[in-house]
Amino acid sequence: MAEKRDPLPFEPRRSAPETTRNQAIPREVANRMARRVAIATGVPSLMGMAVFVISYLVVSRGILDVPPSITLLGSGFFFLLGLVGLSYGVLSASWESQPGSLLGLEHLKPNLQRLRSSVKAQKQG
């Protein structure tokens, strides 16, 4: 005969699937942001790595004598541009059902206002 066990003192909570009304950022907007971030961060990051490769090829083949500081500054510039692209990718995404323009410049101002009001609301409690 099988022995009956006491239930566990706690059971893991299962969260109910979130509706778009409960989410802070709708799924389609989050996907749009992710695409923009991937492009606005990925391209400059690849260029930052390419600076090292191109510099190596130029120096090793004797085409030019590139000082290491120039290589470092060039790659640093592109990596910094990638960090700026991270913010731009998030703030330029449309929160509307339509995706907006290619660059999303028209969405920067309203999204910055949303960000400011959210930070202000967090500070007020």
MOPAC internal coordinates of N, CA, C and O (Angstrom, degrees):
PM7 1SCF
backbone

  N    0.0000 0     0.00 0     0.00 0    0    0    0
  C    1.4306 1     0.00 0     0.00 0    1    0    0
  C    1.5323 1   108.27 1     0.00 0    2    1    0
  O    1.2310 1   120.89 1   -46.70 1    3    2    1
  N    1.3169 1   115.90 1   133.30 1    3    2    1
  C    1.4614 1   121.39 1  -177.18 1    5    3    2
  C    1.5133 1   110.14 1   -75.41 1    6    5    3
  O    1.2310 1   121.69 1   -42.12 1    7    6    5
  N    1.3148 1   114.36 1   137.88 1    7    6    5
  C    1.4532 1   120.58 1   179.93 1    9    7    6
  C    1.5236 1   109.40 1   -83.33 1   10    9    7
  O    1.2310 1   120.52 1   -45.26 1   11   10    9
  N    1.3221 1   116.62 1   134.74 1   11   10    9
  C    1.4531 1   121.10 1  -179.00 1   13   11   10
  C    1.5269 1   109.08 1   -84.02 1   14   13   11
  O    1.2310 1   120.83 1   -54.33 1   15   14   13
  N    1.3406 1   116.02 1   125.67 1   15   14   13
  C    1.4587 1   121.02 1  -178.48 1   17   15   14
  C    1.5230 1   110.89 1   -93.20 1   18   17   15
  O    1.2310 1   122.05 1   -30.37 1   19   18   17
  N    1.3286 1   113.67 1   149.63 1   19   18   17
  C    1.4516 1   119.17 1   173.70 1   21   19   18
  C    1.5225 1   108.11 1   -71.62 1   22   21   19
  O    1.2310 1   120.32 1   -32.68 1   23   22   21
  N    1.3223 1   117.00 1   147.32 1   23   22   21
  C    1.4700 1   118.18 1   177.31 1   25   23   22
  C    1.5259 1   110.01 1   -65.77 1   26   25   23
  O    1.2310 1   120.98 1   -24.62 1   27   26   25
  N    1.2953 1   115.72 1   155.38 1   27   26   25
  C    1.4623 1   120.97 1   177.56 1   29   27   26
  C    1.5226 1   109.20 1   -59.62 1   30   29   27
  O    1.2310 1   120.28 1   -31.42 1   31   30   29
  N    1.3254 1   117.07 1   148.58 1   31   30   29
  C    1.4709 1   119.05 1   179.93 1   33   31   30
  C    1.5290 1   112.28 1   -61.97 1   34   33   31
  O    1.2310 1   120.55 1   157.05 1   35   34   33
  N    1.2815 1   116.55 1   -22.95 1   35   34   33
  C    1.4659 1   119.98 1   177.00 1   37   35   34
  C    1.5129 1   108.28 1  -144.50 1   38   37   35
  O    1.2310 1   121.27 1   -29.96 1   39   38   37
  N    1.2542 1   115.17 1   150.04 1   39   38   37
  C    1.4579 1   120.03 1   175.10 1   41   39   38
  C    1.5126 1   107.93 1  -119.33 1   42   41   39
  O    1.2310 1   120.48 1   -40.74 1   43   42   41
  N    1.3376 1   116.69 1   139.26 1   43   42   41
  C    1.4650 1   118.47 1  -179.76 1   45   43   42
  C    1.5175 1   110.41 1   -60.64 1   46   45   43
  O    1.2310 1   121.70 1   -43.27 1   47   46   45
  N    1.3113 1   114.34 1   136.73 1   47   46   45
  C    1.4574 1   119.31 1   179.07 1   49   47   46
  C    1.5089 1   109.72 1   -78.03 1   50   49   47
  O    1.2310 1   121.49 1   -41.80 1   51   50   49
  N    1.2686 1   114.75 1   138.20 1   51   50   49
  C    1.4574 1   119.88 1   175.90 1   53   51   50
  C    1.5069 1   107.39 1  -107.25 1   54   53   51
  O    1.2310 1   121.77 1   -60.49 1   55   54   53
  N    1.3006 1   114.22 1   119.51 1   55   54   53
  C    1.4639 1   117.37 1  -178.02 1   57   55   54
  C    1.5205 1   109.54 1   -77.75 1   58   57   55
  O    1.2310 1   121.70 1   -39.69 1   59   58   57
  N    1.2824 1   114.36 1   140.31 1   59   58   57
  C    1.4578 1   120.14 1   176.91 1   61   59   58
  C    1.5201 1   108.45 1   -71.84 1   62   61   59
  O    1.2310 1   120.51 1   -32.93 1   63   62   61
  N    1.3291 1   116.63 1   147.07 1   63   62   61
  C    1.4602 1   117.74 1   178.76 1   65   63   62
  C    1.5207 1   110.28 1   -59.34 1   66   65   63
  O    1.2310 1   121.42 1   -46.11 1   67   66   65
  N    1.3200 1   114.89 1   133.89 1   67   66   65
  C    1.4662 1   119.51 1  -177.99 1   69   67   66
  C    1.5221 1   110.21 1   -77.94 1   70   69   67
  O    1.2310 1   121.90 1   -42.31 1   71   70   69
  N    1.2877 1   113.97 1   137.69 1   71   70   69
  C    1.4518 1   118.23 1   173.55 1   73   71   70
  C    1.5103 1   107.83 1   -88.98 1   74   73   71
  O    1.2310 1   120.77 1   -14.00 1   75   74   73
  N    1.3047 1   116.14 1   166.00 1   75   74   73
  C    1.4647 1   118.84 1  -179.14 1   77   75   74
  C    1.5184 1   110.78 1   -65.08 1   78   77   75
  O    1.2310 1   120.14 1   157.81 1   79   78   77
  N    1.3340 1   117.33 1   -22.19 1   79   78   77
  C    1.4577 1   119.76 1   179.16 1   81   79   78
  C    1.5289 1   110.86 1   -71.06 1   82   81   79
  O    1.2310 1   119.76 1   147.24 1   83   82   81
  N    1.3408 1   118.07 1   -32.76 1   83   82   81
  C    1.4568 1   121.98 1  -178.59 1   85   83   82
  C    1.5204 1   113.12 1   -85.00 1   86   85   83
  O    1.2310 1   119.83 1   160.64 1   87   86   85
  N    1.3041 1   117.94 1   -19.36 1   87   86   85
  C    1.4529 1   120.87 1  -178.50 1   89   87   86
  C    1.5230 1   110.32 1   -77.11 1   90   89   87
  O    1.2310 1   120.93 1   -35.07 1   91   90   89
  N    1.3170 1   115.83 1   144.93 1   91   90   89
  C    1.4579 1   120.12 1   176.75 1   93   91   90
  C    1.5290 1   110.29 1   -69.38 1   94   93   91
  O    1.2310 1   120.63 1   138.61 1   95   94   93
  N    1.3243 1   116.39 1   -41.39 1   95   94   93
  C    1.4579 1   121.74 1   179.60 1   97   95   94
  C    1.5211 1   107.83 1  -123.63 1   98   97   95
  O    1.2310 1   119.64 1   -57.49 1   99   98   97
  N    1.3243 1   118.29 1   122.51 1   99   98   97
  C    1.4658 1   120.05 1   178.31 1  101   99   98
  C    1.5359 1   111.26 1   -59.52 1  102  101   99
  O    1.2310 1   120.80 1   -30.93 1  103  102  101
  N    1.3136 1   116.07 1   149.07 1  103  102  101
  C    1.4683 1   122.02 1  -175.88 1  105  103  102
  C    1.5249 1   112.19 1   -56.83 1  106  105  103
  O    1.2310 1   119.72 1   137.17 1  107  106  105
  N    1.3205 1   118.14 1   -42.83 1  107  106  105
  C    1.4719 1   119.75 1  -178.65 1  109  107  106
  C    1.5284 1   111.64 1   -65.66 1  110  109  107
  O    1.2310 1   120.63 1   145.71 1  111  110  109
  N    1.3315 1   116.41 1   -34.29 1  111  110  109
  C    1.4627 1   120.50 1   177.17 1  113  111  110
  C    1.5280 1   109.75 1   -70.54 1  114  113  111
  O    1.2310 1   120.16 1   138.37 1  115  114  113
  N    1.3262 1   117.31 1   -41.63 1  115  114  113
  C    1.4684 1   121.16 1   178.80 1  117  115  114
  C    1.5268 1   110.71 1   -61.97 1  118  117  115
  O    1.2310 1   120.36 1   139.47 1  119  118  117
  N    1.3260 1   116.92 1   -40.53 1  119  118  117
  C    1.4655 1   120.47 1   177.51 1  121  119  118
  C    1.5307 1   110.88 1   -64.86 1  122  121  119
  O    1.2310 1   121.02 1   139.58 1  123  122  121
  N    1.3182 1   115.65 1   -40.42 1  123  122  121
  C    1.4652 1   120.54 1   178.06 1  125  123  122
  C    1.5261 1   110.43 1   -63.12 1  126  125  123
  O    1.2310 1   120.78 1   137.32 1  127  126  125
  N    1.3405 1   116.12 1   -42.68 1  127  126  125
  C    1.4643 1   120.69 1   177.74 1  129  127  126
  C    1.5269 1   110.70 1   -62.52 1  130  129  127
  O    1.2310 1   120.41 1   136.06 1  131  130  129
  N    1.3167 1   116.82 1   -43.94 1  131  130  129
  C    1.4627 1   120.92 1  -178.27 1  133  131  130
  C    1.5284 1   111.20 1   -61.63 1  134  133  131
  O    1.2310 1   120.42 1   138.87 1  135  134  133
  N    1.3308 1   116.81 1   -41.13 1  135  134  133
  C    1.4780 1   119.63 1   177.92 1  137  135  134
  C    1.5162 1   110.58 1   -63.45 1  138  137  135
  O    1.2310 1   120.56 1   134.97 1  139  138  137
  N    1.3273 1   116.53 1   -45.03 1  139  138  137
  C    1.4741 1   119.78 1  -179.17 1  141  139  138
  C    1.5246 1   111.21 1   -65.26 1  142  141  139
  O    1.2310 1   120.24 1   139.65 1  143  142  141
  N    1.3294 1   117.15 1   -40.35 1  143  142  141
  C    1.4652 1   120.60 1   179.04 1  145  143  142
  C    1.5284 1   109.78 1   -65.04 1  146  145  143
  O    1.2310 1   120.43 1   137.62 1  147  146  145
  N    1.3324 1   116.78 1   -42.38 1  147  146  145
  C    1.4625 1   119.84 1  -179.71 1  149  147  146
  C    1.5271 1   111.35 1   -59.80 1  150  149  147
  O    1.2310 1   120.48 1   139.50 1  151  150  149
  N    1.3158 1   116.68 1   -40.50 1  151  150  149
  C    1.4622 1   120.11 1  -179.61 1  153  151  150
  C    1.5279 1   110.65 1   -75.79 1  154  153  151
  O    1.2310 1   120.45 1   131.28 1  155  154  153
  N    1.3397 1   116.75 1   -48.72 1  155  154  153
  C    1.4708 1   120.86 1  -174.99 1  157  155  154
  C    1.5192 1   112.56 1   -69.98 1  158  157  155
  O    1.2310 1   119.74 1   159.63 1  159  158  157
  N    1.3253 1   118.10 1   -20.37 1  159  158  157
  C    1.4549 1   121.17 1   177.74 1  161  159  158
  C    1.5252 1   111.24 1  -102.45 1  162  161  159
  O    1.2310 1   120.81 1   142.39 1  163  162  161
  N    1.3266 1   116.06 1   -37.61 1  163  162  161
  C    1.4565 1   120.74 1  -176.00 1  165  163  162
  C    1.5128 1   114.16 1   -67.17 1  166  165  163
  O    1.2310 1   120.30 1   134.95 1  167  166  165
  N    1.3218 1   117.03 1   -45.05 1  167  166  165
  C    1.4665 1   120.39 1  -178.07 1  169  167  166
  C    1.5311 1   111.50 1   -62.35 1  170  169  167
  O    1.2310 1   118.87 1   129.03 1  171  170  169
  N    1.3497 1   119.76 1   -50.97 1  171  170  169
  C    1.4683 1   118.12 1   177.60 1  173  171  170
  C    1.5279 1   113.41 1   -63.33 1  174  173  171
  O    1.2310 1   119.95 1   145.99 1  175  174  173
  N    1.3350 1   117.69 1   -34.01 1  175  174  173
  C    1.4627 1   119.63 1   178.65 1  177  175  174
  C    1.5276 1   111.26 1   -65.81 1  178  177  175
  O    1.2310 1   120.60 1   138.07 1  179  178  177
  N    1.3226 1   116.45 1   -41.93 1  179  178  177
  C    1.4719 1   120.13 1   175.90 1  181  179  178
  C    1.5255 1   110.83 1   -62.81 1  182  181  179
  O    1.2310 1   120.79 1   141.39 1  183  182  181
  N    1.3204 1   116.09 1   -38.61 1  183  182  181
  C    1.4624 1   119.45 1   178.23 1  185  183  182
  C    1.5225 1   110.68 1   -67.21 1  186  185  183
  O    1.2310 1   120.04 1   143.61 1  187  186  185
  N    1.3210 1   117.53 1   -36.39 1  187  186  185
  C    1.4595 1   121.31 1   176.72 1  189  187  186
  C    1.5161 1   111.93 1   -62.07 1  190  189  187
  O    1.2310 1   120.49 1   140.92 1  191  190  189
  N    1.3367 1   116.66 1   -39.08 1  191  190  189
  C    1.4632 1   120.37 1   176.58 1  193  191  190
  C    1.5237 1   110.86 1   -72.50 1  194  193  191
  O    1.2310 1   120.70 1   144.95 1  195  194  193
  N    1.3239 1   116.27 1   -35.05 1  195  194  193
  C    1.4695 1   120.53 1  -179.69 1  197  195  194
  C    1.5237 1   111.28 1   -65.18 1  198  197  195
  O    1.2310 1   119.80 1   150.97 1  199  198  197
  N    1.3158 1   117.99 1   -29.03 1  199  198  197
  C    1.4621 1   120.99 1   177.90 1  201  199  198
  C    1.5266 1   110.09 1   -58.82 1  202  201  199
  O    1.2310 1   120.18 1   138.06 1  203  202  201
  N    1.3333 1   117.26 1   -41.94 1  203  202  201
  C    1.4604 1   120.62 1   178.71 1  205  203  202
  C    1.5277 1   111.16 1   -64.17 1  206  205  203
  O    1.2310 1   120.68 1   134.34 1  207  206  205
  N    1.3296 1   116.31 1   -45.66 1  207  206  205
  C    1.4595 1   120.79 1  -177.78 1  209  207  206
  C    1.5273 1   110.46 1   -64.65 1  210  209  207
  O    1.2310 1   120.72 1   132.76 1  211  210  209
  N    1.3191 1   116.24 1   -47.24 1  211  210  209
  C    1.4686 1   120.21 1  -178.88 1  213  211  210
  C    1.5271 1   110.32 1   -64.42 1  214  213  211
  O    1.2310 1   120.62 1   138.32 1  215  214  213
  N    1.3149 1   116.43 1   -41.68 1  215  214  213
  C    1.4585 1   120.36 1   178.50 1  217  215  214
  C    1.5295 1   110.37 1   -61.70 1  218  217  215
  O    1.2310 1   120.22 1   137.09 1  219  218  217
  N    1.3051 1   117.18 1   -42.91 1  219  218  217
  C    1.4651 1   121.05 1   178.52 1  221  219  218
  C    1.5247 1   110.65 1   -61.50 1  222  221  219
  O    1.2310 1   120.62 1   132.98 1  223  222  221
  N    1.3358 1   116.43 1   -47.02 1  223  222  221
  C    1.4641 1   119.76 1  -178.97 1  225  223  222
  C    1.5287 1   111.71 1   -62.84 1  226  225  223
  O    1.2310 1   120.51 1   138.32 1  227  226  225
  N    1.3214 1   116.63 1   -41.68 1  227  226  225
  C    1.4627 1   120.88 1  -178.72 1  229  227  226
  C    1.5293 1   110.64 1   -65.17 1  230  229  227
  O    1.2310 1   120.53 1   136.48 1  231  230  229
  N    1.3399 1   116.59 1   -43.52 1  231  230  229
  C    1.4609 1   120.44 1  -178.27 1  233  231  230
  C    1.5292 1   111.04 1   -72.97 1  234  233  231
  O    1.2310 1   119.87 1   136.59 1  235  234  233
  N    1.3374 1   117.86 1   -43.41 1  235  234  233
  C    1.4671 1   120.70 1  -176.32 1  237  235  234
  C    1.5253 1   112.85 1   -67.92 1  238  237  235
  O    1.2310 1   119.80 1   152.21 1  239  238  237
  N    1.3085 1   117.98 1   -27.79 1  239  238  237
  C    1.4702 1   120.99 1   178.07 1  241  239  238
  C    1.5258 1   112.79 1   -91.87 1  242  241  239
  O    1.2310 1   120.69 1  -179.10 1  243  242  241
  N    1.3194 1   116.29 1     0.90 1  243  242  241
  C    1.4527 1   120.66 1   175.62 1  245  243  242
  C    1.5199 1   114.46 1    73.32 1  246  245  243
  O    1.2310 1   120.02 1  -159.63 1  247  246  245
  N    1.3345 1   117.56 1    20.37 1  247  246  245
  C    1.4611 1   120.91 1  -179.91 1  249  247  246
  C    1.5232 1   110.41 1   -72.57 1  250  249  247
  O    1.2310 1   120.65 1   133.75 1  251  250  249
  N    1.3024 1   116.35 1   -46.25 1  251  250  249
  C    1.4674 1   123.31 1   179.61 1  253  251  250
  C    1.5181 1   108.86 1  -144.42 1  254  253  251
  O    1.2310 1   120.82 1   -23.88 1  255  254  253
  N    1.3075 1   116.03 1   156.12 1  255  254  253
  C    1.4561 1   120.35 1   173.07 1  257  255  254
  C    1.5333 1   107.03 1  -102.28 1  258  257  255
  O    1.2310 1   120.98 1   -84.71 1  259  258  257
  N    1.3310 1   115.74 1    95.29 1  259  258  257
  C    1.4696 1   121.28 1  -177.18 1  261  259  258
  C    1.5253 1   108.79 1   -89.94 1  262  261  259
  O    1.2310 1   119.79 1   -59.95 1  263  262  261
  N    1.3244 1   118.02 1   120.05 1  263  262  261
  C    1.4680 1   119.73 1   177.43 1  265  263  262
  C    1.5322 1   110.65 1   -65.35 1  266  265  263
  O    1.2310 1   120.56 1   -36.83 1  267  266  265
  N    1.3230 1   116.53 1   143.17 1  267  266  265
  C    1.4697 1   119.83 1   179.58 1  269  267  266
  C    1.5286 1   113.00 1   -56.79 1  270  269  267
  O    1.2310 1   120.32 1   148.83 1  271  270  269
  N    1.3245 1   117.00 1   -31.17 1  271  270  269
  C    1.4667 1   119.03 1  -179.43 1  273  271  270
  C    1.5308 1   111.15 1   -64.92 1  274  273  271
  O    1.2310 1   120.21 1   144.26 1  275  274  273
  N    1.3243 1   117.21 1   -35.74 1  275  274  273
  C    1.4743 1   120.40 1   177.69 1  277  275  274
  C    1.5244 1   110.25 1   -66.50 1  278  277  275
  O    1.2310 1   120.80 1   138.73 1  279  278  277
  N    1.3249 1   116.08 1   -41.27 1  279  278  277
  C    1.4682 1   120.26 1   177.26 1  281  279  278
  C    1.5224 1   110.17 1   -61.99 1  282  281  279
  O    1.2310 1   120.60 1   135.30 1  283  282  281
  N    1.3189 1   116.45 1   -44.70 1  283  282  281
  C    1.4619 1   120.98 1  -179.70 1  285  283  282
  C    1.5239 1   111.50 1   -64.35 1  286  285  283
  O    1.2310 1   120.08 1   135.26 1  287  286  285
  N    1.3242 1   117.45 1   -44.74 1  287  286  285
  C    1.4694 1   120.72 1   179.15 1  289  287  286
  C    1.5316 1   111.52 1   -64.66 1  290  289  287
  O    1.2310 1   120.71 1   138.64 1  291  290  289
  N    1.3249 1   116.24 1   -41.36 1  291  290  289
  C    1.4694 1   119.87 1   179.37 1  293  291  290
  C    1.5139 1   112.29 1   -62.95 1  294  293  291
  O    1.2310 1   120.67 1   132.79 1  295  294  293
  N    1.3302 1   116.33 1   -47.21 1  295  294  293
  C    1.4670 1   118.68 1  -179.85 1  297  295  294
  C    1.5248 1   110.70 1   -69.00 1  298  297  295
  O    1.2310 1   120.52 1   142.37 1  299  298  297
  N    1.3338 1   116.61 1   -37.63 1  299  298  297
  C    1.4644 1   119.55 1   177.86 1  301  299  298
  C    1.5102 1   112.33 1   -61.71 1  302  301  299
  O    1.2310 1   120.77 1   141.02 1  303  302  301
  N    1.3304 1   116.13 1   -38.98 1  303  302  301
  C    1.4613 1   120.29 1   177.37 1  305  303  302
  C    1.5277 1   111.23 1   -59.55 1  306  305  303
  O    1.2310 1   120.57 1   133.78 1  307  306  305
  N    1.3361 1   116.51 1   -46.22 1  307  306  305
  C    1.4699 1   119.19 1  -178.18 1  309  307  306
  C    1.5259 1   111.94 1   -69.12 1  310  309  307
  O    1.2310 1   119.88 1   144.24 1  311  310  309
  N    1.3269 1   117.83 1   -35.76 1  311  310  309
  C    1.4622 1   119.24 1   177.06 1  313  311  310
  C    1.5373 1   110.80 1   -68.29 1  314  313  311
  O    1.2310 1   120.14 1   143.25 1  315  314  313
  N    1.3101 1   117.35 1   -36.75 1  315  314  313
  C    1.4651 1   121.40 1   175.42 1  317  315  314
  C    1.5315 1   110.20 1   -65.11 1  318  317  315
  O    1.2310 1   120.97 1   139.95 1  319  318  317
  N    1.3170 1   115.75 1   -40.05 1  319  318  317
  C    1.4687 1   120.31 1   176.39 1  321  319  318
  C    1.5308 1   110.27 1   -62.31 1  322  321  319
  O    1.2310 1   120.09 1   145.70 1  323  322  321
  N    1.3209 1   117.43 1   -34.30 1  323  322  321
  C    1.4587 1   121.40 1   175.50 1  325  323  322
  C    1.5162 1   112.35 1   -64.83 1  326  325  323
  O    1.2310 1   120.47 1   142.81 1  327  326  325
  N    1.3258 1   116.71 1   -37.19 1  327  326  325
  C    1.4688 1   119.89 1   176.41 1  329  327  326
  C    1.5240 1   111.28 1   -66.07 1  330  329  327
  O    1.2310 1   120.56 1   139.83 1  331  330  329
  N    1.3167 1   116.53 1   -40.17 1  331  330  329
  C    1.4666 1   120.29 1   176.01 1  333  331  330
  C    1.5292 1   109.31 1   -64.29 1  334  333  331
  O    1.2310 1   120.74 1   142.42 1  335  334  333
  N    1.3249 1   116.18 1   -37.58 1  335  334  333
  C    1.4634 1   121.08 1   178.58 1  337  335  334
  C    1.5105 1   112.83 1   -63.19 1  338  337  335
  O    1.2310 1   120.42 1   150.81 1  339  338  337
  N    1.3098 1   116.81 1   -29.19 1  339  338  337
  C    1.4587 1   120.69 1   177.25 1  341  339  338
  C    1.5224 1   110.75 1   -62.16 1  342  341  339
  O    1.2310 1   120.76 1   130.62 1  343  342  341
  N    1.3167 1   116.15 1   -49.38 1  343  342  341
  C    1.4691 1   120.30 1   178.36 1  345  343  342
  C    1.5239 1   111.11 1   -66.69 1  346  345  343
  O    1.2310 1   120.86 1   137.88 1  347  346  345
  N    1.3254 1   115.96 1   -42.12 1  347  346  345
  C    1.4553 1   119.77 1  -179.66 1  349  347  346
  C    1.5308 1   110.69 1   -61.52 1  350  349  347
  O    1.2310 1   120.24 1   138.52 1  351  350  349
  N    1.3180 1   117.16 1   -41.48 1  351  350  349
  C    1.4646 1   120.44 1  -179.17 1  353  351  350
  C    1.5125 1   112.68 1   -60.82 1  354  353  351
  O    1.2310 1   120.52 1   142.24 1  355  354  353
  N    1.3133 1   116.60 1   -37.76 1  355  354  353
  C    1.4687 1   120.79 1   179.80 1  357  355  354
  C    1.5258 1   110.95 1   -75.80 1  358  357  355
  O    1.2310 1   120.73 1   136.23 1  359  358  357
  N    1.3225 1   116.21 1   -43.77 1  359  358  357
  C    1.4674 1   119.86 1  -173.21 1  361  359  358
  C    1.5260 1   113.94 1   -81.24 1  362  361  359
  O    1.2310 1   119.40 1   166.59 1  363  362  361
  N    1.3242 1   118.75 1   -13.41 1  363  362  361
  C    1.4615 1   119.95 1  -178.60 1  365  363  362
  C    1.5210 1   112.76 1   -98.42 1  366  365  363
  O    1.2310 1   119.58 1   179.74 1  367  366  365
  N    1.3168 1   118.40 1    -0.26 1  367  366  365
  C    1.4623 1   121.22 1  -179.07 1  369  367  366
  C    1.5222 1   110.50 1   -79.09 1  370  369  367
  O    1.2310 1   121.36 1   -39.72 1  371  370  369
  N    1.3195 1   115.01 1   140.28 1  371  370  369
  C    1.4661 1   121.20 1   179.43 1  373  371  370
  C    1.5257 1   110.43 1   -75.49 1  374  373  371
  O    1.2310 1   120.22 1   -43.33 1  375  374  373
  N    1.3270 1   117.19 1   136.67 1  375  374  373
  C    1.4557 1   122.03 1   174.79 1  377  375  374
  C    1.5273 1   110.97 1   -93.97 1  378  377  375
  O    1.2310 1   120.40 1  -178.59 1  379  378  377
  N    1.3080 1   116.84 1     1.41 1  379  378  377
  C    1.4628 1   122.15 1   179.13 1  381  379  378
  C    1.5305 1   108.71 1   -86.62 1  382  381  379
  O    1.2310 1   120.71 1    -7.82 1  383  382  381
  N    1.3287 1   116.25 1   172.18 1  383  382  381
  C    1.4598 1   119.01 1   179.04 1  385  383  382
  C    1.5318 1   111.41 1   -70.76 1  386  385  383
  O    1.2310 1   120.25 1   152.69 1  387  386  385
  N    1.3484 1   117.13 1   -27.31 1  387  386  385
  C    1.4601 1   120.44 1   175.68 1  389  387  386
  C    1.5213 1   108.61 1   -84.24 1  390  389  387
  O    1.2310 1   120.25 1   -37.00 1  391  390  389
  N    1.3431 1   117.14 1   143.00 1  391  390  389
  C    1.4588 1   119.75 1  -175.66 1  393  391  390
  C    1.5180 1   115.30 1   -70.16 1  394  393  391
  O    1.2310 1   118.51 1   161.40 1  395  394  393
  N    1.2997 1   120.45 1   -18.60 1  395  394  393
  C    1.4568 1   121.56 1  -179.71 1  397  395  394
  C    1.5172 1   111.46 1    87.40 1  398  397  395
  O    1.2310 1   121.04 1    11.19 1  399  398  397
  N    1.3226 1   115.62 1  -168.81 1  399  398  397
  C    1.4570 1   120.60 1  -176.37 1  401  399  398
  C    1.5273 1   110.88 1   -78.04 1  402  401  399
  O    1.2310 1   121.15 1    -4.98 1  403  402  401
  N    1.3177 1   115.41 1   175.02 1  403  402  401
  C    1.4565 1   121.34 1  -177.50 1  405  403  402
  C    1.5304 1   111.85 1   -63.88 1  406  405  403
  O    1.2310 1   120.05 1   133.68 1  407  406  405
  N    1.3176 1   117.50 1   -46.32 1  407  406  405
  C    1.4695 1   120.85 1  -178.59 1  409  407  406
  C    1.5210 1   113.08 1   -87.76 1  410  409  407
  O    1.2310 1   119.63 1   153.46 1  411  410  409
  N    1.3136 1   118.30 1   -26.54 1  411  410  409
  C    1.4585 1   121.68 1   177.38 1  413  411  410
  C    1.5126 1   114.71 1    72.60 1  414  413  411
  O    1.2310 1   120.11 1  -156.68 1  415  414  413
  N    1.3193 1   117.40 1    23.32 1  415  414  413
  C    1.4669 1   119.88 1  -178.75 1  417  415  414
  C    1.5290 1   112.37 1   -62.54 1  418  417  415
  O    1.2310 1   120.31 1   149.84 1  419  418  417
  N    1.3340 1   117.02 1   -30.16 1  419  418  417
  C    1.4593 1   120.15 1  -178.20 1  421  419  418
  C    1.5299 1   112.18 1   -70.64 1  422  421  419
  O    1.2310 1   119.92 1   166.14 1  423  422  421
  N    1.3334 1   117.76 1   -13.86 1  423  422  421
  C    1.4596 1   120.89 1  -178.51 1  425  423  422
  C    1.5280 1   113.15 1   -97.08 1  426  425  423
  O    1.2310 1   120.15 1   172.93 1  427  426  425
  N    1.3214 1   117.32 1    -7.07 1  427  426  425
  C    1.4632 1   119.86 1  -178.89 1  429  427  426
  C    1.5284 1   112.28 1   -62.03 1  430  429  427
  O    1.2310 1   120.14 1   130.90 1  431  430  429
  N    1.3213 1   117.35 1   -49.10 1  431  430  429
  C    1.4629 1   120.91 1  -175.87 1  433  431  430
  C    1.5379 1   112.01 1   -63.65 1  434  433  431
  O    1.2310 1   119.12 1   129.11 1  435  434  433
  N    1.3474 1   119.27 1   -50.89 1  435  434  433
  C    1.4761 1   117.87 1   179.26 1  437  435  434
  C    1.5325 1   112.94 1   -62.80 1  438  437  435
  O    1.2310 1   120.14 1   144.10 1  439  438  437
  N    1.3350 1   117.34 1   -35.90 1  439  438  437
  C    1.4639 1   119.30 1  -179.79 1  441  439  438
  C    1.5221 1   111.69 1   -71.62 1  442  441  439
  O    1.2310 1   119.95 1   146.22 1  443  442  441
  N    1.3299 1   117.71 1   -33.78 1  443  442  441
  C    1.4633 1   120.19 1   174.56 1  445  443  442
  C    1.5222 1   110.50 1   -65.78 1  446  445  443
  O    1.2310 1   120.51 1   142.04 1  447  446  445
  N    1.3362 1   116.63 1   -37.96 1  447  446  445
  C    1.4678 1   119.94 1   177.11 1  449  447  446
  C    1.5262 1   110.63 1   -65.32 1  450  449  447
  O    1.2310 1   120.11 1   140.03 1  451  450  449
  N    1.3376 1   117.39 1   -39.97 1  451  450  449
  C    1.4699 1   120.55 1   175.98 1  453  451  450
  C    1.5184 1   110.90 1   -61.18 1  454  453  451
  O    1.2310 1   120.92 1   137.08 1  455  454  453
  N    1.3254 1   115.84 1   -42.92 1  455  454  453
  C    1.4616 1   120.49 1   179.96 1  457  455  454
  C    1.5225 1   110.93 1   -62.77 1  458  457  455
  O    1.2310 1   120.53 1   134.00 1  459  458  457
  N    1.3194 1   116.60 1   -46.00 1  459  458  457
  C    1.4695 1   120.61 1   180.00 1  461  459  458
  C    1.5216 1   111.40 1   -62.25 1  462  461  459
  O    1.2310 1   120.25 1   135.88 1  463  462  461
  N    1.3286 1   117.13 1   -44.12 1  463  462  461
  C    1.4681 1   119.23 1  -179.38 1  465  463  462
  C    1.5258 1   111.17 1   -67.18 1  466  465  463
  O    1.2310 1   120.19 1   146.64 1  467  466  465
  N    1.3154 1   117.24 1   -33.36 1  467  466  465
  C    1.4621 1   120.82 1   177.51 1  469  467  466
  C    1.5209 1   110.69 1   -67.60 1  470  469  467
  O    1.2310 1   120.08 1   137.19 1  471  470  469
  N    1.3232 1   117.44 1   -42.81 1  471  470  469
  C    1.4630 1   121.27 1   178.57 1  473  471  470
  C    1.5146 1   109.70 1   -65.28 1  474  473  471
  O    1.2310 1   120.40 1   139.21 1  475  474  473
  N    1.3401 1   116.84 1   -40.79 1  475  474  473
  C    1.4684 1   121.00 1   179.23 1  477  475  474
  C    1.5286 1   110.42 1   -63.76 1  478  477  475
  O    1.2310 1   120.01 1   139.48 1  479  478  477
  N    1.3308 1   117.58 1   -40.52 1  479  478  477
  C    1.4587 1   121.41 1   179.44 1  481  479  478
  C    1.5405 1   110.69 1   -66.94 1  482  481  479
  O    1.2310 1   120.65 1   143.14 1  483  482  481
  N    1.3260 1   116.36 1   -36.86 1  483  482  481
  C    1.4809 1   120.51 1   177.90 1  485  483  482
  C    1.5304 1   110.75 1   -64.53 1  486  485  483
  O    1.2310 1   120.48 1   139.76 1  487  486  485
  N    1.3239 1   116.68 1   -40.24 1  487  486  485
  C    1.4647 1   120.80 1  -179.79 1  489  487  486
  C    1.5145 1   111.74 1   -67.21 1  490  489  487
  O    1.2310 1   120.39 1   144.69 1  491  490  489
  N    1.3309 1   116.86 1   -35.31 1  491  490  489
  C    1.4693 1   120.83 1  -177.74 1  493  491  490
  C    1.5153 1   111.29 1   -76.67 1  494  493  491
  O    1.2310 1   120.26 1   161.81 1  495  494  493
  N    1.3211 1   117.12 1   -18.19 1  495  494  493
  C    1.4569 1   120.01 1   174.87 1  497  495  494
  C    1.4595 1   110.69 1   102.86 1  498  497  495
  O    1.2310 1   120.10 1   180.00 1  499  498  497

